């Protein structure tokens, strides 16, 4: 079967592309820019089209076209596929078809999805259950990709709630980590979010099990019967002792993974060993020790919701109590920044950092309303926080600012879900003498 992926550089679409590639299918893909993700496919001689989308990228003998939900319906490659009558599916629809073929464990929630999915996947691997795993981050254990193809009946997936994508999935186990107001461009308010999650729980297979966080009041509003876990559980203390990744939120994530393991009859001793060996994943409190311009610690993190920012900065302060902490934050989406503005202000007013740099809002193409774009900006957020330690800097000037002002010994957290990784974190590493050769060989 020949499959073409539009938006193959995305973390989700690339996972499905790797799945079908390793299953022996012929794949091709297109994306606007070359990234570390597209490099993975090019190194394996997959036919990629990088740059402007073109109708000729979709060959007539393609069997299926799978595309990212971020791709607009008038995309020229998508229109070509429709014109010649190809089978077309969004990424969630295609992943949904896979969930029907496996014993599926779906991890969802406003926060903690990627880490919990990763923990469960690695735990099942250590236990010899050989799962297929599709997650919203890259793992070194998965050949630095977001997919691991196994040979058993088990499929572990990260189930995204945006646009109610998770309603395409039919799991045997649902893990609910947290529920908060987010993606309000779609859900409008918290009640809309709760309704979406409640609808997803109805997709649970007959005799399926919900594993749910008892510390989350919103989850308790939509779930009555569940295999509950809590930071108050006696197991929490032992999990704190063995985890290498910081933060109480990661203790909670690990407790969820432990519950799933017990459902699958995995012994606690094996689960604890697997959790103790978990070293984290891409852009989840990812630590790099830097040398340029002077020695400092770089932490790259995906946090973009106020709650994620708060717990991540709290974890950083706990891990580095005596060091100066700088945070470079790129807000993700005008609508999220606008709808959750009061929460962002509260988090940053109380942030345990010595300097906070806020850069321009990442514009999510096709999802921003003009009226809201005109009402909010990073400069307005900085003014509202009104602390001397908070400044605005344009993204292209951040690296020079850091090089000119770091004294050595600081912790610099680069945070956000947009292109802050490519334009700041990755560039800092590629220019650092300690890592330059490593990235030049990629």
C-alpha positions in Angstrom: 0.0 0.0 0.0 1.2 3.5 -0.9 0.4 6.2 1.6 1.1 10.0 1.3 1.3 12.1 4.5 0.6 15.8 4.3 2.3 17.5 7.2 4.7 14.6 7.9 6.9 16.9 10.1 4.2 17.0 12.7 4.7 14.9 15.8 1.5 12.9 15.3 1.5 12.5 11.6 5.1 11.5 11.7 4.3 8.7 14.2 1.7 7.2 11.9 4.1 7.5 9.0 6.8 5.6 10.9 4.2 3.0 11.9 3.3 2.3 8.2 6.9 2.5 7.1 8.0 -0.1 9.6 5.0 -2.3 8.6 6.5 -2.4 5.1 4.3 0.1 3.2 5.6 2.6 0.8 5.2 6.1 2.2 5.9 9.6 1.0 5.3 12.9 2.7 5.3 16.7 2.4 5.9 19.6 4.8 6.7 23.3 4.5 10.0 23.1 6.4 12.8 20.6 7.1 13.1 19.6 10.7 14.7 16.9 12.9 11.6 14.9 12.3 11.7 15.1 8.5 15.5 14.3 8.7 14.6 10.9 10.3 12.6 9.9 7.2 15.1 11.3 4.7 17.9 9.3 6.3 15.8 6.2 5.5 15.3 7.2 1.9 11.6 8.1 2.2 10.5 10.3 -0.6 9.8 13.7 0.9 8.7 17.0 -0.6 9.9 20.0 1.5 8.7 23.5 0.7 5.6 24.7 -1.1 2.9 22.1 -1.4 2.3 21.0 -5.0 -0.4 18.8 -6.6 2.2 16.6 -8.3 3.5 15.5 -4.8 0.4 13.3 -4.7 1.0 10.5 -7.2 -1.9 8.8 -9.0 -1.0 5.4 -7.6 -1.3 6.5 -3.9 -3.7 4.4 -1.9 -4.4 6.7 1.0 -3.7 10.3 1.9 -3.4 11.1 5.6 -3.1 14.7 6.7 -2.6 16.8 9.8 -5.7 18.5 11.2 -3.6 21.7 11.0 -3.8 21.4 7.1 -6.5 23.6 5.7 -9.2 21.9 3.6 -8.2 23.9 0.5 -4.6 22.6 0.7 -3.5 22.0 -2.9 -2.3 18.4 -2.3 -5.6 17.6 -0.5 -7.6 19.0 -3.3 -5.6 16.9 -5.8 -6.3 13.8 -3.7 -10.0 14.6 -3.7 -10.1 15.2 -7.4 -8.6 11.9 -8.3 -10.8 10.1 -5.8 -8.2 8.9 -3.3 -9.1 7.7 0.2 -8.5 10.6 2.6 -8.2 10.6 6.4 -7.1 13.0 9.0 -4.5 11.9 11.5 -7.1 11.2 14.2 -9.3 9.2 11.8 -6.4 7.1 10.7 -5.2 6.5 14.3 -8.8 5.7 15.2 -8.8 2.9 12.7 -5.7 1.4 14.4 -7.4 1.5 17.8 -10.0 -0.9 16.5 -7.3 -3.5 15.6 -5.5 -3.5 19.0 -6.1 -3.6 22.7 -5.8 0.1 23.0 -4.7 2.1 26.1 -5.5 5.8 25.5 -4.0 8.5 27.7 -5.8 11.8 27.7 -6.1 15.0 29.8 -5.2 18.7 29.7 -1.7 18.0 31.1 0.6 15.0 31.4 -0.5 13.0 28.3 2.9 12.7 26.7 4.8 11.8 29.8 2.2 9.3 31.1 1.9 7.7 27.6 5.7 7.4 27.5 5.9 5.9 31.0 3.2 3.3 30.2 4.8 2.4 26.9 8.3 1.9 28.4 6.8 0.0 31.3 5.0 -2.5 29.0 8.3 -2.9 27.0 10.3 -3.7 30.1 7.6 -6.2 31.1 8.0 -8.0 27.7 4.5 -7.1 26.4 6.0 -5.6 23.2 3.5 -2.7 22.6 3.1 -0.4 19.7 3.3 3.2 21.1 2.2 6.5 19.5 3.0 9.5 21.6 3.1 13.3 21.3 6.9 13.6 21.9 10.1 12.0 20.8 11.8 9.3 22.9 15.4 8.2 22.6 14.1 4.6 23.3 12.0 4.9 20.1 15.0 5.8 17.8 14.4 9.5 18.6 10.9 9.4 17.2 7.3 9.5 18.5 6.4 5.9 17.5 7.5 2.4 18.5 6.1 -0.5 16.5 5.6 -3.7 18.5 4.4 -7.2 17.6 1.7 -7.7 20.3 -1.9 -6.8 20.7 -1.2 -3.7 22.8 -1.4 -0.2 21.5 -0.6 2.8 23.8 -1.6 6.2 22.4 -1.7 9.8 23.4 -5.3 10.9 22.8 -5.5 14.7 22.1 -8.7 16.5 23.1 -8.4 19.4 20.7 -11.3 19.5 18.2 -12.5 16.4 20.0 -10.0 14.3 18.1 -10.1 11.6 20.7 -13.7 10.8 19.7 -12.2 8.8 16.9 -10.6 6.4 19.3 -12.0 3.2 20.8 -9.9 2.2 23.8 -10.0 -0.7 26.2 -8.3 1.4 28.9 -8.7 5.2 29.2 -6.3 7.1 31.5 -7.5 10.5 32.6 -4.7 12.7 33.9 -6.2 16.2 34.4 -9.0 18.3 33.0 -8.8 22.1 32.9 -10.1 24.9 30.6 -8.0 24.8 27.4 -8.6 24.9 23.7 -11.3 27.5 24.3 -11.3 28.4 20.6 -13.1 25.2 20.2 -14.8 24.3 23.5 -15.7 27.9 24.5 -15.7 27.2 28.2 -14.9 24.6 30.9 -18.4 23.0 30.5 -17.6 22.4 26.9 -14.3 20.8 27.8 -16.0 18.5 30.4 -18.6 17.6 27.9 -15.9 16.6 25.4 -14.1 14.4 27.8 -17.4 12.8 29.0 -18.3 11.9 25.4 -14.8 10.3 25.0 -15.4 8.0 28.0 -18.5 6.7 26.2 -16.1 5.3 23.6 -14.7 2.9 26.1 -15.0 -0.7 24.9 -17.4 -3.0 26.7 -15.8 -4.1 30.0 -13.2 -1.4 29.6 -11.5 0.4 32.5 -11.0 4.1 33.3 -7.9 4.9 35.2 -8.4 8.4 36.7 -6.7 11.0 38.8 -8.7 11.4 42.1 -6.9 14.6 42.9 -8.6 16.3 40.0 -12.0 17.8 40.9 -13.1 18.2 37.2 -12.5 14.5 36.5 -14.7 13.6 39.4 -17.5 15.6 37.8 -17.6 13.3 34.8 -16.5 9.9 36.1 -18.1 7.8 38.8 -16.6 4.4 38.5 -12.8 4.3 37.9 -9.6 2.8 39.1 -8.5 5.9 41.0 -5.0 7.0 41.8 -3.9 9.9 44.0 -0.8 11.6 45.4 -2.3 10.6 48.8 -1.9 6.9 47.9 0.7 5.1 49.9 2.6 4.2 46.7 3.3 7.9 46.1 6.2 8.0 48.6 8.0 5.1 47.0 7.5 6.6 43.5 9.0 9.9 44.7 12.1 8.0 45.9 12.7 6.2 42.6 11.8 8.8 39.9 14.6 10.6 38.1 12.3 13.2 36.6 11.4 16.1 38.9 8.0 17.4 40.0 4.9 16.2 41.8 3.1 16.1 38.5 5.5 13.4 37.3 4.8 11.4 40.5 1.1 11.6 39.6 1.9 10.5 36.0 3.9 7.5 37.3 1.0 6.5 39.6 -1.3 6.4 36.6 1.2 4.2 34.8 1.4 1.9 37.8 -2.4 1.5 37.8 -2.3 0.4 34.2 0.5 -2.0 34.9 -1.5 -3.7 37.7 -4.6 -4.0 35.4 -2.3 -5.9 32.9 -1.0 -8.1 35.7 2.5 -6.7 35.6 4.4 -7.1 38.9 5.1 -4.0 41.0 8.8 -4.9 41.2 9.0 -4.7 37.4 7.0 -1.5 37.2 9.1 0.2 39.8 12.3 -0.8 38.0 10.9 0.6 34.7 9.8 3.9 36.3 13.1 4.3 38.0 14.8 4.1 34.7 12.6 6.7 33.0 14.8 9.6 32.1 12.2 11.8 30.4 11.4 12.7 26.8 11.9 15.4 24.2 10.9 18.9 25.4 9.7 17.7 28.8 12.1 19.3 31.3 14.9 18.2 29.0 18.2 19.3 30.5 21.4 20.1 28.6 24.6 21.4 30.2 25.9 24.2 28.1 29.3 25.9 27.7 28.6 29.0 25.5 29.1 31.8 26.4 29.8 30.5 29.9 28.7 27.3 31.6 24.9 27.2 32.3 22.1 24.8 32.4 19.5 24.8 29.6 16.1 23.3 30.2 13.8 22.9 27.2 10.1 22.4 28.0 6.8 22.2 26.1 4.7 23.9 28.8 2.2 26.4 27.3 -0.8 26.3 29.6 -0.7 28.4 32.9 -0.9 25.3 35.1 2.0 23.6 33.2 4.1 26.7 33.5 3.4 26.9 37.2 4.3 23.3 38.0 7.3 23.3 35.7 8.8 26.4 37.3 8.1 25.1 40.7 9.9 21.9 39.9 12.9 23.8 38.5 13.1 25.9 41.7 13.0 22.8 43.8 15.7 21.1 41.7 17.9 24.2 41.6 17.2 26.0 44.9 20.4 28.1 44.9 20.7 29.0 41.3 19.4 32.0 39.3 16.6 30.8 37.1 15.7 32.6 33.8 12.7 31.6 31.8 12.2 32.4 28.1 8.5 31.9 27.3 6.7 32.0 23.9 2.9 32.2 24.3 1.2 29.6 22.1 -1.9 30.9 20.2 -3.5 34.3 20.5 -6.8 32.7 21.6 -5.3 30.7 24.4 -3.4 33.8 25.6 -6.5 35.9 25.5 -8.9 33.5 27.1 -6.5 32.5 29.9 -4.9 35.9 30.3 -5.8 36.3 34.0 -4.2 32.8 34.7 -1.1 33.7 32.8 -0.8 37.0 34.7 -1.2 35.2 38.1 1.3 32.5 37.2 4.0 35.0 36.1 3.4 37.4 39.0 4.3 34.6 41.4 6.8 32.8 39.2 9.9 31.6 41.2 12.3 33.0 38.6 14.9 35.7 38.6 14.3 36.9 35.1 11.3 36.2 32.8 11.6 36.9 29.0 8.3 36.8 27.1 8.6 36.8 23.3 6.0 37.2 20.6 2.9 35.0 20.5 3.2 31.9 18.3 0.5 32.3 15.5 -1.2 29.0 14.9 -2.2 29.3 11.2 -5.9 28.9 10.5 -6.9 29.0 14.1 -6.7 32.6 15.1 -9.6 35.1 15.0 -8.6 38.6 13.8 -10.6 40.3 16.6 -8.7 38.5 19.3 -5.3 39.1 17.6 -6.0 42.8 17.9 -6.9 42.5 21.6 -3.8 40.7 22.9 0.0 40.8 22.5 3.1 39.7 24.5 3.8 43.3 25.3 0.4 43.6 26.9 1.0 40.5 28.9 4.4 41.9 30.1 2.7 45.2 31.1 0.0 43.3 33.0 2.5 41.3 35.0 4.3 44.5 35.8 7.4 43.1 37.5 10.9 44.5 37.0 12.1 40.9 36.4 9.8 40.5 33.4 10.7 41.9 30.0 9.7 41.5 26.3 12.3 40.6 23.7 11.6 39.8 20.1 12.4 36.1 19.3 15.2 36.8 16.9 17.1 38.8 19.5 16.8 36.3 22.4 20.0 34.4 21.7 22.2 37.5 21.5 20.6 38.8 24.7 21.4 35.5 26.5 25.0 35.5 25.3 25.5 39.1 26.3 23.9 38.8 29.8 24.5 35.3 31.2 27.2 35.4 33.8 27.6 31.6 34.2 25.9 29.1 36.5 22.3 30.2 35.6 19.4 27.8 34.7 17.7 29.0 31.5 14.3 27.4 30.8 13.1 27.8 27.2 9.4 27.2 27.3 6.5 27.0 24.8 4.8 24.8 22.2 5.6 26.9 19.1 8.8 27.4 17.2 10.8 28.6 20.2 12.4 25.1 20.2 13.8 25.5 16.6 14.6 29.2 16.9 16.2 29.3 20.4 16.8 25.9 22.1 18.1 24.0 19.1 20.1 27.0 17.8 21.7 27.4 21.3 22.8 23.7 21.2 24.0 23.8 17.6 26.2 26.8 18.3 27.6 25.4 21.5 31.1 24.0 21.1 30.1 21.0 23.3 27.2 20.0 20.9 28.2 21.6 17.6 29.8 18.5 16.1 26.9 16.3 17.2 24.3 18.4 15.3 26.6 18.9 12.3 26.6 15.2 11.7 22.8 14.9 11.6 
